[in-house]
């Protein structure tokens, strides 16, 4: 099974053990201005205030969601049913479904009293060293200077042919097979939406560190660690109301969430969290 199917099995196990909130609303950012770093993510809000984030700038996803007349019909729907859309071939259903997957994962974490460790590292704790070649799936230009300053080189795998070339320690290629030379790789959660995670991991079998980062990386960790991802770097929303207000206004959401970095060694496991949740509920009855 692919990651989506594996994640949904875990969410079903959560639903089998505890009632889940329904969907309250899908909050979209304003249309992003050219060159802007904001407006990339939407938030699905459950009726207990929990948020799940999803990337909305793949192809025409933002436009499709903004024009979708039945978007308001999400309100009151079963969150797990919405999450099942993540396995759909329809891009909009998949995007909203992924947000629901993230929201329900946060539900389990909160109910089990688990919060992943905070992190201020934007490159997934890769710790680049002089002479190394760090793989990057997608060109994250703001992160490149930090890696280059360490003395490492950067190999970027891109889809855009106009970016291909080499300059100042950065090689941009269209050939993902070149990732085979990298021992450390940085990728965003977009791989979880465009169904390219497994193929990219196949190219990265030499990598002993594979960091998956971004605001939408808030989904069930177990199948990702099992596939070879070594670190998840996401956003932990601390003030949901403030986050939604900032997101819909096109403002920075940084004051309402913190970055986290989670490794397999720091993660109890889905089954352990389900057991912990059950114990917490029993102690409060």
Backbone as CSV, one residue per row, in Angstrom:
resi,resn,N_x,N_y,N_z,CA_x,CA_y,CA_z,C_x,C_y,C_z
1,UNK,0.844,-1.204,0.000,0.000,0.000,0.000,0.871,1.242,0.000
2,UNK,0.367,2.340,-0.571,1.071,3.598,-0.523,0.890,4.268,0.831
3,UNK,1.580,5.409,0.997,1.511,6.084,2.290,0.083,6.457,2.665
4,UNK,-0.713,6.955,1.715,-2.077,7.381,2.037,-2.877,6.245,2.651
5,UNK,-2.784,5.053,2.056,-3.533,3.904,2.579,-3.052,3.539,3.977
6,UNK,-1.750,3.559,4.189,-1.204,3.233,5.510,-1.656,4.230,6.563
7,UNK,-1.642,5.512,6.214,-2.054,6.551,7.162,-3.524,6.396,7.530
8,UNK,-4.354,6.057,6.554,-5.786,5.925,6.821,-6.085,4.717,7.704
9,UNK,-5.287,3.664,7.599,-5.456,2.518,8.501,-5.226,2.956,9.947
10,UNK,-4.206,3.771,10.172,-3.920,4.247,11.525,-5.029,5.159,12.034
11,UNK,-5.563,6.001,11.167,-6.641,6.898,11.590,-7.918,6.119,11.894
12,UNK,-8.138,5.032,11.170,-9.305,4.191,11.472,-9.156,3.578,12.855
13,UNK,-7.923,3.192,13.199,-7.684,2.640,14.541,-7.982,3.677,15.614
14,UNK,-7.679,4.938,15.331,-8.020,6.018,16.263,-9.539,6.151,16.382
15,UNK,-10.228,6.156,15.247,-11.687,6.304,15.257,-12.367,5.142,15.966
16,UNK,-11.769,3.956,15.883,-12.349,2.778,16.534,-12.283,2.872,18.057
17,UNK,-11.388,3.738,18.554,-11.171,3.812,20.000,-11.714,5.078,20.643
18,UNK,-12.036,6.068,19.824,-12.446,7.343,20.415,-13.292,8.136,19.426
19,UNK,-14.357,8.793,19.894,-15.142,9.638,18.985,-14.299,10.796,18.484
20,UNK,-14.524,11.164,17.231,-13.725,12.219,16.612,-14.583,13.435,16.286
21,UNK,-13.984,14.629,16.300,-14.734,15.838,15.958,-15.152,15.826,14.486
22,UNK,-16.103,16.664,14.172,-16.495,16.861,12.781,-15.803,18.108,12.237
23,UNK,-15.949,18.307,10.955,-15.312,19.450,10.298,-16.126,20.711,10.544
24,UNK,-15.426,21.790,10.858,-16.081,23.091,11.001,-15.966,23.904,9.717
25,UNK,-14.742,24.008,9.160,-14.565,24.868,7.977,-13.207,24.619,7.344
26,UNK,-13.095,24.972,6.069,-11.814,25.010,5.376,-11.449,26.465,5.163
27,UNK,-10.296,26.859,5.679,-9.848,28.251,5.587,-8.760,28.369,4.531
28,UNK,-9.037,29.186,3.506,-8.079,29.396,2.430,-7.346,30.717,2.612
29,UNK,-6.078,30.768,2.226,-5.372,32.038,2.222,-5.810,32.865,1.019
30,UNK,-5.527,34.164,1.024,-5.795,34.963,-0.174,-4.921,34.476,-1.325
31,UNK,-5.266,34.856,-2.556,-4.394,34.458,-3.675,-3.003,35.024,-3.459
32,UNK,-1.962,34.195,-3.510,-0.609,34.679,-3.226,-0.106,35.629,-4.298
33,UNK,0.548,36.684,-3.866,1.158,37.622,-4.803,2.397,36.983,-5.409
34,UNK,2.774,37.408,-6.588,3.957,36.868,-7.255,5.189,37.064,-6.384
35,UNK,5.917,35.969,-6.175,7.138,36.043,-5.385,6.918,35.992,-3.897
36,UNK,5.661,35.933,-3.453,5.380,35.915,-2.023,5.645,34.539,-1.439
37,UNK,6.099,34.500,-0.170,6.307,33.239,0.529,5.103,32.883,1.393
38,UNK,4.043,33.682,1.310,2.834,33.414,2.085,1.715,32.948,1.161
39,UNK,0.684,32.393,1.763,-0.457,31.963,0.973,-0.300,30.586,0.377
40,UNK,0.651,29.793,0.887,0.884,28.463,0.334,0.009,27.393,0.972
41,UNK,-0.520,27.678,2.172,-1.186,26.638,2.939,-2.594,27.041,3.357
42,UNK,-3.486,26.052,3.330,-4.839,26.212,3.850,-4.944,25.434,5.148
43,UNK,-5.995,25.704,5.920,-6.198,25.020,7.194,-7.617,24.475,7.260
44,UNK,-7.717,23.202,7.558,-9.022,22.589,7.816,-9.242,22.624,9.320
45,UNK,-10.345,23.221,9.747,-10.647,23.355,11.177,-11.723,22.362,11.578
46,UNK,-11.466,21.611,12.640,-12.464,20.703,13.200,-13.295,21.443,14.238
47,UNK,-14.396,20.847,14.655,-15.304,21.605,15.519,-14.813,21.730,16.959
48,UNK,-13.664,21.114,17.276,-13.048,21.370,18.585,-11.917,22.383,18.479
49,UNK,-11.746,22.965,17.285,-10.720,23.985,17.071,-9.406,23.451,16.536
50,UNK,-9.246,22.140,16.442,-8.011,21.560,15.913,-7.857,21.904,14.439
51,UNK,-6.616,22.217,14.035,-6.331,22.548,12.644,-5.463,21.479,11.993
52,UNK,-5.672,21.289,10.703,-4.796,20.471,9.875,-4.427,21.280,8.652
53,UNK,-3.141,21.368,8.349,-2.666,22.212,7.253,-2.433,21.397,5.990
54,UNK,-2.553,22.057,4.838,-2.315,21.402,3.559,-1.808,22.432,2.557
55,UNK,-0.970,21.981,1.650,-0.371,22.851,0.624,-1.379,23.049,-0.508
56,UNK,-1.540,24.299,-0.961,-2.582,24.564,-1.962,-2.055,25.226,-3.236
57,UNK,-0.741,25.182,-3.459,-0.217,25.806,-4.674,0.275,24.790,-5.697
58,UNK,-0.083,23.516,-5.525,0.219,22.532,-6.556,-0.744,22.730,-7.722
59,UNK,-0.177,22.920,-8.901,-0.995,23.113,-10.101,-2.046,24.212,-9.845
60,UNK,-3.317,23.886,-10.026,-4.380,24.899,-9.861,-5.239,24.611,-8.630
61,UNK,-4.626,24.032,-7.606,-5.404,23.630,-6.438,-6.064,24.810,-5.757
62,UNK,-5.315,25.895,-5.512,-5.904,27.043,-4.817,-7.105,27.567,-5.599
63,UNK,-6.938,27.717,-6.907,-8.028,28.232,-7.740,-9.226,27.295,-7.698
64,UNK,-8.964,25.999,-7.791,-10.050,25.034,-7.766,-10.821,25.060,-6.467
65,UNK,-10.102,25.147,-5.339,-10.779,25.180,-4.046,-11.537,26.485,-3.846
66,UNK,-10.985,27.584,-4.317,-11.640,28.879,-4.123,-12.924,28.993,-4.940
67,UNK,-12.997,28.244,-6.038,-14.180,28.294,-6.901,-15.185,27.198,-6.589
68,UNK,-14.799,26.279,-5.752,-15.649,25.111,-5.503,-16.887,25.508,-4.708
69,UNK,-18.022,25.319,-5.310,-19.274,25.783,-4.711,-19.658,24.966,-3.484
70,UNK,-19.168,23.714,-3.391,-19.568,22.869,-2.270,-18.561,22.912,-1.118
71,UNK,-17.631,23.887,-1.145,-16.631,23.950,-0.081,-17.296,24.134,1.279
72,UNK,-18.353,24.926,1.319,-19.061,25.144,2.574,-19.749,23.895,3.087
73,UNK,-19.995,22.933,2.180,-20.660,21.697,2.586,-19.745,20.794,3.408
74,UNK,-18.497,21.174,3.556,-17.598,20.415,4.422,-18.035,20.508,5.877
75,UNK,-18.647,21.626,6.242,-19.049,21.834,7.631,-19.998,20.732,8.090
76,UNK,-19.650,20.113,9.218,-20.476,19.066,9.785,-20.152,17.671,9.302
77,UNK,-19.250,17.561,8.322,-18.913,16.231,7.810,-18.014,15.479,8.781
78,UNK,-18.098,14.186,8.731,-17.232,13.327,9.525,-15.782,13.528,9.072
79,UNK,-14.897,13.846,10.019,-13.518,14.192,9.670,-12.781,13.006,9.044
80,UNK,-13.052,11.803,9.515,-12.389,10.633,8.938,-12.853,10.403,7.509
81,UNK,-14.132,10.650,7.240,-14.643,10.509,5.883,-13.940,11.499,4.952
82,UNK,-13.743,12.727,5.422,-13.021,13.725,4.627,-11.576,13.269,4.428
83,UNK,-10.971,12.720,5.482,-9.584,12.256,5.393,-9.426,11.171,4.335
84,UNK,-10.443,10.362,4.128,-10.352,9.296,3.122,-10.151,9.858,1.719
85,UNK,-10.506,11.122,1.532,-10.264,11.756,0.245,-8.791,11.859,-0.104
86,UNK,-7.936,11.710,0.904,-6.490,11.767,0.663,-6.032,10.646,-0.281
87,UNK,-6.769,9.566,-0.317,-6.429,8.454,-1.203,-7.054,8.607,-2.585
88,UNK,-7.762,9.713,-2.818,-8.450,9.938,-4.087,-7.469,10.347,-5.182
89,UNK,-7.874,10.132,-6.431,-7.094,10.621,-7.562,-7.475,12.052,-7.926
90,UNK,-8.542,12.558,-7.314,-8.953,13.936,-7.540,-8.074,14.868,-6.704
91,UNK,-7.437,15.838,-7.344,-6.458,16.690,-6.658,-7.071,17.472,-5.515
92,UNK,-8.292,17.975,-5.692,-8.914,18.770,-4.638,-9.313,17.898,-3.455
93,UNK,-9.897,16.731,-3.733,-10.254,15.809,-2.649,-9.001,15.378,-1.888
94,UNK,-7.930,15.145,-2.618,-6.684,14.707,-1.994,-6.108,15.804,-1.107
95,UNK,-6.165,17.031,-1.574,-5.611,18.160,-0.815,-6.371,18.379,0.480
96,UNK,-7.693,18.394,0.404,-8.507,18.584,1.607,-8.400,17.355,2.514
97,UNK,-8.356,16.173,1.902,-8.211,14.958,2.691,-6.918,14.946,3.482
98,UNK,-5.841,15.454,2.887,-4.561,15.509,3.584,-4.641,16.440,4.788
99,UNK,-5.354,17.542,4.645,-5.544,18.449,5.784,-6.272,17.729,6.916
100,UNK,-7.278,16.923,6.568,-8.013,16.172,7.591,-7.126,15.121,8.251
101,UNK,-6.265,14.486,7.471,-5.304,13.520,8.026,-4.425,14.205,9.067
102,UNK,-3.935,15.396,8.734,-3.091,16.144,9.665,-3.850,16.550,10.917
103,UNK,-5.087,16.983,10.749,-5.889,17.403,11.903,-6.153,16.229,12.842
104,UNK,-6.475,15.071,12.288,-6.769,13.910,13.127,-5.511,13.371,13.808
105,UNK,-4.378,13.520,13.163,-3.119,13.152,13.813,-2.882,14.034,15.031
106,UNK,-3.157,15.317,14.878,-3.010,16.231,16.016,-3.991,15.864,17.134
107,UNK,-5.190,15.406,16.774,-6.155,14.961,17.784,-5.546,13.874,18.658
108,UNK,-4.937,12.868,18.017,-4.334,11.790,18.804,-3.202,12.327,19.673
109,UNK,-2.333,13.128,19.111,-1.213,13.665,19.883,-1.716,14.411,21.116
110,UNK,-2.721,15.256,20.922,-3.254,16.036,22.052,-3.896,15.135,23.094
111,UNK,-4.685,14.180,22.658,-5.392,13.314,23.610,-4.431,12.391,24.358
112,UNK,-3.297,12.084,23.721,-2.308,11.238,24.376,-1.295,12.050,25.171
113,UNK,-1.407,13.386,25.105,-0.477,14.236,25.831,0.924,14.243,25.248
114,UNK,1.011,14.094,23.912,2.320,14.062,23.256,2.507,15.296,22.392
115,UNK,3.654,15.941,22.512,4.015,17.067,21.655,5.437,16.845,21.157
116,UNK,5.670,16.902,19.859,7.019,16.687,19.331,7.959,17.808,19.763
117,UNK,9.253,17.528,19.842,10.220,18.525,20.317,10.277,19.758,19.425
118,UNK,10.427,20.912,20.048,10.574,22.164,19.299,11.910,22.182,18.580
119,UNK,11.960,22.928,17.480,13.197,23.043,16.708,13.273,24.411,16.059
120,UNK,14.487,24.953,16.025,14.706,26.208,15.320,15.500,26.011,14.045
121,UNK,15.715,24.739,13.663,16.520,24.399,12.494,15.626,24.265,11.276
122,UNK,15.863,25.076,10.254,15.008,25.063,9.073,15.417,24.010,8.054
123,UNK,16.567,23.349,8.269,17.013,22.366,7.279,16.994,20.946,7.851
124,UNK,16.083,20.688,8.760,15.836,19.338,9.209,16.983,18.664,9.937
125,UNK,17.770,19.446,10.688,18.883,18.899,11.475,19.848,18.078,10.617
126,UNK,20.042,18.476,9.363,20.922,17.726,8.474,22.399,17.931,8.802
127,UNK,22.721,19.027,9.468,24.098,19.293,9.886,25.077,19.112,8.725
128,UNK,24.958,19.921,7.671,25.851,19.764,6.515,27.307,20.018,6.889
129,UNK,28.205,19.238,6.295,29.627,19.316,6.582,30.403,19.657,5.314
130,UNK,31.589,20.250,5.469,32.412,20.577,4.292,32.651,19.362,3.408
131,UNK,32.468,19.551,2.114,32.713,18.485,1.157,31.521,17.604,0.873
132,UNK,30.473,17.663,1.698,29.285,16.847,1.456,28.430,17.439,0.342
133,UNK,27.622,16.580,-0.279,26.604,17.040,-1.219,25.245,16.761,-0.605
134,UNK,24.512,17.816,-0.314,23.184,17.701,0.282,22.138,17.730,-0.821
135,UNK,21.295,16.705,-0.857,20.228,16.666,-1.840,19.045,17.517,-1.404
136,UNK,18.403,18.132,-2.377,17.251,18.985,-2.097,16.200,18.703,-3.171
137,UNK,15.042,18.239,-2.761,13.983,17.929,-3.721,13.060,19.135,-3.805
138,UNK,13.224,19.901,-4.866,12.586,21.207,-4.992,13.581,22.277,-4.574
139,UNK,13.554,23.413,-5.240,14.542,24.466,-4.996,14.062,25.388,-3.883
140,UNK,14.557,25.160,-2.670,14.208,26.005,-1.532,15.294,27.061,-1.396
141,UNK,15.226,28.082,-2.231,16.297,29.076,-2.332,16.706,29.698,-0.995
142,UNK,15.771,30.038,-0.080,16.191,30.668,1.181,17.077,29.777,2.053
143,UNK,17.019,28.463,1.844,17.793,27.543,2.679,19.187,27.274,2.129
144,UNK,19.396,27.575,0.876,20.657,27.236,0.218,21.868,27.947,0.832
145,UNK,21.815,29.263,1.107,23.012,29.933,1.644,23.539,29.310,2.928
146,UNK,22.643,28.859,3.809,23.070,28.241,5.058,23.860,26.961,4.793
147,UNK,23.407,26.176,3.829,24.096,24.929,3.503,25.448,25.213,2.854
148,UNK,25.466,26.151,1.922,26.711,26.505,1.234,27.734,27.069,2.216
149,UNK,27.259,27.858,3.174,28.164,28.456,4.164,28.871,27.407,5.001
150,UNK,28.292,26.219,5.105,28.901,25.145,5.886,30.043,24.465,5.132
151,UNK,30.162,24.791,3.840,31.177,24.150,3.019,30.653,22.980,2.209
152,UNK,29.366,22.702,2.346,28.753,21.614,1.576,28.267,22.132,0.222
153,UNK,28.043,21.209,-0.683,27.436,21.532,-1.973,25.952,21.142,-1.926
154,UNK,25.180,21.669,-2.867,23.750,21.383,-2.914,23.385,20.830,-4.290
155,UNK,22.700,19.698,-4.290,22.157,19.116,-5.514,20.645,19.230,-5.451
156,UNK,20.068,20.013,-6.342,18.632,20.262,-6.349,17.972,19.479,-7.484
157,UNK,16.950,18.704,-7.152,16.143,18.036,-8.173,14.899,18.874,-8.405
158,UNK,14.721,19.308,-9.631,13.633,20.209,-9.982,12.844,19.681,-11.163
159,UNK,11.620,20.167,-11.307,10.807,19.843,-12.468,10.936,20.903,-13.560
160,UNK,11.377,22.097,-13.169,11.454,23.219,-14.113,12.790,23.200,-14.867
161,UNK,12.707,22.992,-16.157,13.910,22.920,-16.986,14.669,24.240,-17.011
162,UNK,13.960,25.361,-16.832,14.634,26.661,-16.905,15.561,26.908,-15.725
163,UNK,15.440,26.106,-14.669,16.305,26.275,-13.500,17.555,25.402,-13.557
164,UNK,17.607,24.480,-14.511,18.717,23.536,-14.576,20.027,24.255,-14.848
165,UNK,21.096,23.756,-14.206,22.413,24.350,-14.391,23.208,24.286,-13.105
166,UNK,24.391,24.886,-13.107,25.257,24.832,-11.939,25.928,26.173,-11.718
167,UNK,25.889,26.632,-10.460,26.538,27.885,-10.109,26.738,27.963,-8.606
168,UNK,27.890,28.486,-8.192,28.182,28.774,-6.780,27.873,27.610,-5.834
169,UNK,28.286,26.410,-6.216,28.105,25.264,-5.343,26.738,24.632,-5.380
170,UNK,25.872,25.096,-6.279,24.518,24.553,-6.398,24.322,23.985,-7.796
171,UNK,23.995,22.705,-7.858,23.678,22.079,-9.138,22.201,21.752,-9.167
172,UNK,21.509,22.247,-10.193,20.082,21.973,-10.368,19.922,21.013,-11.538
173,UNK,19.273,19.898,-11.283,19.111,18.871,-12.301,17.656,18.436,-12.398
174,UNK,17.291,17.883,-13.539,15.953,17.322,-13.728,15.952,15.816,-13.481
175,UNK,17.139,15.254,-13.247,17.298,13.810,-13.111,17.351,13.404,-11.640
176,UNK,16.260,12.846,-11.132,16.193,12.458,-9.722,17.187,11.358,-9.380
177,UNK,17.653,10.614,-10.377,18.606,9.540,-10.117,19.915,10.073,-9.545
178,UNK,20.200,11.351,-9.755,21.431,11.931,-9.223,21.413,12.017,-7.697
179,UNK,20.240,11.862,-7.091,20.164,11.866,-5.626,20.904,10.677,-5.021
180,UNK,21.213,9.680,-5.836,21.906,8.492,-5.340,23.278,8.822,-4.767
181,UNK,23.828,9.969,-5.111,25.144,10.354,-4.604,25.065,11.090,-3.264
182,UNK,23.857,11.364,-2.770,23.680,12.181,-1.564,23.455,11.309,-0.329
183,UNK,24.129,11.664,0.755,23.919,10.975,2.021,22.938,11.712,2.925
184,UNK,22.615,12.957,2.564,21.638,13.747,3.306,20.704,14.418,2.303
185,UNK,19.400,14.332,2.565,18.408,14.859,1.619,17.333,15.625,2.373
186,UNK,16.939,16.755,1.797,15.876,17.600,2.347,14.735,17.664,1.337
187,UNK,13.525,17.390,1.796,12.354,17.444,0.914,11.197,18.061,1.676
188,UNK,10.195,18.556,0.971,9.022,19.117,1.637,7.859,18.137,1.601
189,UNK,6.857,18.454,2.423,5.665,17.630,2.488,4.887,17.570,1.189
190,UNK,5.265,18.372,0.202,4.611,18.317,-1.105,4.690,16.919,-1.702
191,UNK,5.753,16.182,-1.361,5.891,14.814,-1.859,4.717,13.940,-1.422
192,UNK,4.089,14.310,-0.297,2.962,13.532,0.221,1.665,13.857,-0.509
193,UNK,1.676,14.935,-1.273,0.477,15.324,-2.020,0.553,14.953,-3.496
194,UNK,1.756,14.991,-4.064,1.856,14.692,-5.495,2.258,13.240,-5.760
195,UNK,2.214,12.419,-4.700,2.419,10.980,-4.808,3.807,10.620,-5.350
196,UNK,4.820,11.383,-4.928,6.181,11.110,-5.391,7.106,10.673,-4.255
197,UNK,6.574,10.492,-3.047,7.429,10.125,-1.925,8.185,8.825,-2.190
198,UNK,7.463,7.763,-2.519,8.114,6.469,-2.700,9.156,6.492,-3.815
199,UNK,8.850,7.046,-5.009,9.881,7.101,-6.053,11.115,7.882,-5.639
200,UNK,10.927,8.984,-4.941,12.078,9.773,-4.515,12.915,9.016,-3.480
201,UNK,12.252,8.324,-2.561,12.988,7.546,-1.568,13.808,6.443,-2.230
202,UNK,13.312,5.892,-3.321,14.066,4.876,-4.038,15.388,5.433,-4.567
203,UNK,15.382,6.687,-4.956,16.608,7.323,-5.442,17.550,7.690,-4.296
204,UNK,17.038,7.670,-3.077,17.815,8.153,-1.926,18.234,7.019,-0.999
205,UNK,18.422,5.832,-1.526,18.744,4.685,-0.674,20.098,4.823,0.012
206,UNK,20.967,5.668,-0.524,22.265,5.885,0.118,22.172,6.867,1.283
207,UNK,21.106,7.658,1.304,20.982,8.718,2.314,20.731,8.132,3.701
208,UNK,21.540,8.527,4.667,21.298,8.106,6.044,20.501,9.155,6.811
209,UNK,20.268,10.316,6.161,19.355,11.304,6.714,18.443,11.788,5.588
210,UNK,17.133,11.656,5.813,16.141,12.133,4.851,15.099,12.905,5.649
211,UNK,15.167,14.225,5.553,14.278,15.093,6.329,13.118,15.561,5.464
212,UNK,11.912,15.353,5.979,10.693,15.806,5.316,10.153,16.972,6.130
213,UNK,10.121,18.170,5.529,9.817,19.361,6.308,8.730,20.208,5.648
214,UNK,8.109,21.064,6.467,7.114,22.003,5.980,5.886,22.031,6.867
215,UNK,5.093,23.079,6.791,3.907,23.209,7.646,2.911,22.066,7.533
216,UNK,2.865,21.411,6.376,1.872,20.342,6.201,2.373,18.982,6.668
217,UNK,3.601,18.918,7.229,4.124,17.639,7.699,3.635,17.419,9.130
218,UNK,2.365,17.018,9.242,1.761,16.766,10.543,0.944,15.492,10.534
219,UNK,1.305,14.574,9.665,0.554,13.349,9.427,1.132,12.177,10.221
220,UNK,0.500,11.001,10.183,1.005,9.862,10.952,2.461,9.537,10.617
221,UNK,3.345,9.561,11.605,4.772,9.368,11.339,5.172,7.928,11.028
222,UNK,4.482,6.952,11.603,4.944,5.565,11.553,5.258,5.070,10.141
223,UNK,4.347,5.248,9.153,4.654,4.744,7.814,5.798,5.503,7.146
224,UNK,6.024,6.754,7.560,7.122,7.530,6.994,8.464,7.039,7.523
225,UNK,8.544,6.833,8.832,9.777,6.287,9.401,10.054,4.897,8.829
226,UNK,9.013,4.105,8.629,9.188,2.759,8.087,9.716,2.790,6.658
227,UNK,9.438,3.870,5.931,9.889,3.989,4.546,11.295,4.588,4.420
228,UNK,11.872,5.031,5.522,13.227,5.571,5.453,13.350,7.045,5.734
229,UNK,12.235,7.747,5.943,12.323,9.136,6.387,12.910,9.135,7.801
230,UNK,13.880,10.009,8.051,14.533,9.991,9.370,14.098,11.145,10.258
231,UNK,13.508,12.184,9.682,13.057,13.328,10.492,11.850,13.985,9.849
232,UNK,10.880,14.340,10.684,9.720,15.119,10.252,9.821,16.499,10.890
233,UNK,9.796,17.522,10.075,9.847,18.890,10.592,8.601,19.636,10.177
234,UNK,7.714,19.906,11.126,6.445,20.543,10.799,6.160,21.751,11.653
235,UNK,4.876,22.135,11.731,4.430,23.276,12.523,3.436,22.792,13.566
236,UNK,3.664,23.225,14.808,2.777,22.879,15.911,1.985,24.140,16.247
237,UNK,0.702,24.153,15.868,-0.122,25.339,16.082,-0.467,25.461,17.562
238,UNK,-0.105,26.612,18.147,-0.367,26.856,19.570,-1.608,27.713,19.786
239,UNK,-1.950,28.535,18.809,-3.109,29.436,18.900,-3.886,29.298,17.594
240,UNK,-4.869,28.394,17.587,-5.585,28.093,16.355,-6.366,29.294,15.830
241,UNK,-7.029,30.021,16.711,-7.823,31.177,16.271,-6.924,32.240,15.656
242,UNK,-5.796,32.509,16.310,-4.857,33.490,15.774,-4.263,33.033,14.456
243,UNK,-4.001,31.729,14.351,-3.428,31.182,13.125,-4.401,31.367,11.949
244,UNK,-5.665,31.038,12.183,-6.664,31.164,11.116,-6.834,32.620,10.700
245,UNK,-6.860,33.510,11.673,-7.029,34.935,11.357,-5.873,35.431,10.501
246,UNK,-4.657,35.047,10.871,-3.488,35.479,10.104,-3.477,34.840,8.721
247,UNK,-3.793,33.561,8.650,-3.774,32.849,7.377,-4.754,33.466,6.379
248,UNK,-5.973,33.696,6.816,-6.993,34.222,5.898,-6.739,35.675,5.521
249,UNK,-5.933,36.387,6.340,-5.580,37.770,6.032,-4.314,37.862,5.181
250,UNK,-3.673,36.731,4.961,-2.437,36.743,4.198,-1.250,37.249,4.993
251,UNK,-1.346,37.208,6.326,-0.275,37.687,7.199,0.582,36.515,7.676
252,UNK,1.671,36.827,8.335,2.540,35.787,8.869,1.834,35.018,9.984
253,UNK,1.986,33.709,9.959,1.386,32.858,10.997,2.416,32.437,12.049
254,UNK,3.634,32.948,11.931,4.725,32.502,12.775,4.503,32.683,14.264
255,UNK,3.754,33.714,14.642,3.542,33.981,16.061,2.568,32.987,16.693
256,UNK,1.893,32.188,15.882,0.836,31.321,16.392,1.187,29.831,16.308
257,UNK,2.407,29.541,15.907,2.855,28.150,15.792,4.359,28.093,15.986
258,UNK,4.835,26.934,16.373,6.283,26.730,16.490,6.709,25.592,15.573
259,UNK,7.976,25.590,15.196,8.512,24.495,14.413,8.828,23.314,15.328
260,UNK,8.663,22.123,14.790,9.082,20.945,15.553,9.935,20.039,14.670
261,UNK,10.722,19.202,15.318,11.529,18.204,14.621,11.359,16.885,15.355
262,UNK,10.895,15.872,14.644,10.587,14.590,15.269,11.350,13.473,14.570
263,UNK,12.092,12.696,15.337,12.787,11.522,14.819,12.125,10.265,15.375
264,UNK,12.459,9.132,14.787,11.882,7.870,15.246,12.251,7.591,16.697
265,UNK,13.457,7.999,17.093,13.908,7.740,18.468,13.089,8.514,19.494
266,UNK,12.518,9.644,19.078,11.753,10.490,20.002,10.255,10.224,19.938
267,UNK,9.852,9.363,19.042,8.427,9.131,18.796,7.969,7.827,19.437
268,UNK,6.960,7.857,20.280,6.512,6.640,20.975,5.912,5.586,20.055
269,UNK,5.326,6.017,18.952,4.623,5.093,18.057,3.119,5.250,18.185
270,UNK,2.408,5.022,17.098,0.954,5.223,17.060,0.238,4.340,18.078
271,UNK,0.642,3.073,18.151,0.004,2.165,19.089,0.189,2.595,20.530
272,UNK,1.394,3.058,20.855,1.666,3.519,22.218,0.844,4.756,22.545
273,UNK,0.661,5.638,21.562,-0.141,6.841,21.796,-1.618,6.487,21.973
274,UNK,-2.103,5.509,21.222,-3.489,5.062,21.416,-3.680,4.511,22.830
275,UNK,-2.702,3.741,23.289,-2.790,3.186,24.647,-2.716,4.280,25.688
276,UNK,-1.841,5.260,25.435,-1.709,6.378,26.367,-3.001,7.194,26.409
277,UNK,-3.633,7.379,25.245,-4.904,8.111,25.171,-5.961,7.388,25.984
278,UNK,-6.019,6.072,25.851,-7.016,5.298,26.572,-6.776,5.408,28.084
279,UNK,-5.515,5.380,28.495,-5.200,5.518,29.902,-5.554,6.877,30.458
280,UNK,-5.320,7.918,29.634,-5.663,9.278,30.051,-7.157,9.436,30.230
281,UNK,-7.939,8.858,29.304,-9.403,8.952,29.385,-9.920,8.203,30.615
282,UNK,-9.328,7.036,30.873,-9.786,6.228,32.004,-9.529,6.940,33.331
283,UNK,-8.403,7.654,33.404,-8.047,8.317,34.654,-8.919,9.535,34.952
284,UNK,-9.597,10.047,33.909,-10.430,11.230,34.110,-11.906,10.879,34.266
285,UNK,-12.228,9.599,34.181,-13.640,9.189,34.284,-14.039,8.984,35.747
